[in-house]
Amino acid sequence: MASETGSGLPAEVRDFRPRCPGCTPKKVLSTGAKPCSYYDCPGLPDMLKVTCDQCMFDFFAHDGQPKCDHTTCETARRLSANVDTYRQWLELITAEATGTA
């Protein structure tokens, strides 16, 4: 049911919207867009961070040149675990943008 989209997300994630200059949910949803954390979005909840600050590897898009072993790097494991939350958040703002929420 569309009205339940994002209902399992923590409030800080469910209520977050991009606030970067020139950024909008529509831009976040555009084809080929980088995850918000790529731009170090102000106020981005930790659970939506999917890009490594050290090597800039994007775990959502599997894009970049990681400088670590993703199976042993603690940061890589934490950011990989955030991908599902990020995907659910994108579904939520997509539903809002299309009026299906």
Backbone hydrogen bonds, N-H to C=O, Kabsch-Sander energy under -0.5 kcal/mol:
donor,donor_aa,acceptor,acceptor_aa,energy
4,E,1,M,-1.6
5,T,2,A,-1.8
7,S,4,E,-2.5
9,L,6,G,-1.8
13,V,10,P,-1.1
14,R,10,P,-2.9
15,D,11,A,-2.6
16,F,13,V,-0.9
23,C,20,C,-2.3
28,V,24,T,-2.2
29,L,25,P,-1.9
30,S,26,K,-0.5
30,S,27,K,-0.9
33,A,30,S,-2.0
38,Y,35,P,-2.2
39,Y,35,P,-0.5
39,Y,36,C,-1.7
40,D,37,S,-1.6
41,C,36,C,-0.9
44,L,41,C,-1.8
48,L,45,P,-2.4
49,K,46,D,-1.2
52,C,57,F,-2.2
56,M,52,C,-1.6
58,D,63,D,-3.2
59,F,50,V,-3.0
59,F,57,F,-0.8
62,H,58,D,-1.3
63,D,58,D,-1.7
70,H,68,C,-0.8
72,T,69,D,-1.6
73,C,69,D,-2.7
77,R,73,C,-2.2
78,R,74,E,-2.1
79,L,75,T,-2.8
80,S,76,A,-2.4
81,A,77,R,-1.6
82,N,78,R,-0.8
82,N,79,L,-0.6
83,V,79,L,-0.5
83,V,80,S,-1.1
86,Y,82,N,-2.6
87,R,83,V,-2.6
88,Q,84,D,-2.3
89,W,85,T,-2.3
90,L,86,Y,-2.4
91,E,87,R,-2.2
92,L,88,Q,-2.0
93,I,89,W,-2.5
94,T,90,L,-2.1
95,A,91,E,-2.3
96,E,92,L,-2.0
97,A,93,I,-2.3
98,T,94,T,-2.0
99,G,95,A,-0.7
99,G,96,E,-0.7
100,T,95,A,-2.6
101,A,95,A,-1.2
